[in-house]
Amino acid sequence: MINFATDIPLNLARAAPSGTSFVPDRRAQQEQADYAETLRADYEELAKLADTPEKLAQLAEEFERYRPSADTYSPLSFFFNFSHNVLKGTIVDALLRGSPWDLTFNDLLTALPRDQSGETKAALARTLMNYAREHPDRIRGRLMPVIVYDSRVGRRAFAITMQKLSPSP
């Protein structure tokens, strides 16, 4: 069995919660373990179903539609410490703009449907991130944004997942 826990370097796992944990080392180790367990379970479940190279190829093809890009919104690229910060930021932004966003919190947690709403989701996520950067919270003595939207992180997470699901040579 593949050791998925080493996919996420400890320093990256420690940085993932962006200073929102009082025990960052333990949280980092838990992030690594949770990630590895999720991938292991998914791999085992999918391996039972994808018992031929053709089925594995079809699985990879189906997953491609979820690949994050710089041009489309992906919830894999959106992270925050507490959901209420997203809700609060959305409400404050609506008050400042004078009109609400035509999105719900749940809309930000899915990439589907891939239509013009994706542009609106990305715009809201970037707006919230910009507010969070302009008004960071002090977390463990450091100023940090509590909302981040980074398409590079989303693409990296997807690539790691696809690599783990691909058959080994």
Protein Blocks (a to p, Z undefined) as FASTA:
>chain_A
ZZfklmpgfklmmmmnnopafblmlmmmmmmmmmmmmmmmmmmmmmmmmmcfklmmmmmm
mmmmmpccfkbccfklgccfblklmmmmmmmmmmmnopacfbdfklmmpcbdcdfklmmm
mmmmmmmmmmmmmmccdeehiacdfbdcdfklmmmmmmmmmmmmpccZZ
